[in-house]
Amino acid sequence: MQAKTPSESKTIMTDLVLPSETNPLNNLFGGDLLARMDRAASIAARRHSRRVVVTASVNHVAFNRSIPLGSVVTVEACVSRAFKTSMETVIDVWIEDRESGHRTKANEAIYTFVAVDDMGRPTPIPALQPETDLEKERFEAALRRKQLSLVLAGKMKPSEATELKAIFTEK
Ligand SMILES: CC(C)(COP(=O)(O)OP(=O)(O)OC[C@H]1O[C@@H](n2cnc3c(N)ncnc32)[C@H](O)[C@@H]1OP(=O)(O)O)[C@@H](O)C(=O)NCCC(=O)NCCS
C-alpha cells in the first residue's frame, strides 16, 4: 500500500452553534463538540484508509475556550500517524470573529480510529508520510500517545511502553 500524506486526509467542517446545542450559559455543549470532532476525524480516517473506521479511543480533549451561541465553528481534522490497523487523528477547533473574520483556536483533541473489514475485524492501512514540521512533530509524539492509551485501557503493560517511559527518564 502506498503511503499517504496528512493533507490527503484533511477534513474541514464549518457550522453554526444553534440554541438547541447550548448549555444554560449559552455556550456549546461539550458533548456536542465531541460529536462534531468525531465526525470530522472519522471522515479523515476514512479518507486515509478508504475503509470503514470505528472510534477506538478519545485520547486527549482540551476544552480551552467556551464557544458561544451563534459562533461559526470550524473543525479541522487529519491523520497524524498510521500504525498497522489503527490511526491517530488530530483535531483543531476554531471560532471566527463575526466582524473581522479573525480565527481563534478554541479546542483540540486526539482520537484514534481502527479500520475494519466487513466483519468488523481490524484491517491493514497505508503508512503516513508527514511533510511539514508540525506534521513531523505530531507523528513523532503519536507512538507515545498510543502507548499511553493502551496502558490506560489495560491493553499494554507499563513495562512494555518503552517510548512512553523515555519521557520520564529524559535528562
Ligand atoms: C476498536 C476495535 C476494533 C479494536 O479491536 P481489538 O480486538 O482491540 O483489536 P486489536 O487488539 O487487534 O487492535 C487493533 C488496533 O487498535 C489499537 N487499539 C485498540 N485499542 C486501543 C486504544 N484504547 N487506544 C489506542 N489504540 C487502540 C491496537 O493497538 C491496534 O493497533 P495497530 O493494529 O495499529 O497496532 C474494537 O475494540 C471495537 O470494535 N470497538 C468498538 C468500536 C466502536 O464501536 N466505536 C464507536 C464508539 S462506541
The ligand as a Gaussian input file, in Angstrom:
#p B3LYP/6-31G(d) Opt

LIG

0 1
 C      -11.533000      -0.773000      18.177000
 C      -11.597000      -2.283000      17.997000
 C      -11.829000      -2.613000      16.520000
 C      -10.256000      -2.875000      18.437000
 O      -10.377000      -4.247000      18.439000
 P       -9.314000      -5.200000      19.182000
 O       -9.857000      -6.532000      19.262000
 O       -8.801000      -4.499000      20.411000
 O       -8.204000      -5.263000      18.086000
 P       -6.645000      -5.257000      18.233000
 O       -6.194000      -5.600000      19.619000
 O       -6.130000      -6.063000      17.078000
 O       -6.307000      -3.728000      17.995000
 C       -6.455000      -3.145000      16.715000
 C       -5.692000      -1.856000      16.720000
 O       -6.344000      -0.935000      17.579000
 C       -5.425000      -0.399000      18.516000
 N       -6.148000      -0.107000      19.737000
 C       -7.033000      -0.892000      20.377000
 N       -7.490000      -0.257000      21.470000
 C       -6.866000       0.934000      21.525000
 C       -6.893000       2.031000      22.432000
 N       -7.676000       2.014000      23.525000
 N       -6.100000       3.098000      22.181000
 C       -5.315000       3.133000      21.083000
 N       -5.239000       2.120000      20.176000
 C       -6.017000       1.049000      20.411000
 C       -4.394000      -1.517000      18.689000
 O       -3.180000      -1.026000      19.206000
 C       -4.258000      -1.994000      17.256000
 O       -3.478000      -1.045000      16.544000
 P       -2.416000      -1.479000      15.386000
 O       -3.001000      -2.631000      14.620000
 O       -2.338000      -0.256000      14.526000
 O       -1.147000      -1.770000      16.078000
 C      -12.739000      -2.936000      18.827000
 O      -12.451000      -2.777000      20.210000
 C      -14.096000      -2.320000      18.544000
 O      -14.717000      -2.644000      17.541000
 N      -14.562000      -1.424000      19.433000
 C      -15.839000      -0.744000      19.265000
 C      -15.634000       0.490000      18.403000
 C      -16.875000       1.335000      18.348000
 O      -17.968000       0.849000      18.253000
 N      -16.675000       2.652000      18.422000
 C      -17.745000       3.582000      18.378000
 C      -17.858000       4.333000      19.648000
 S      -18.640000       3.435000      20.925000

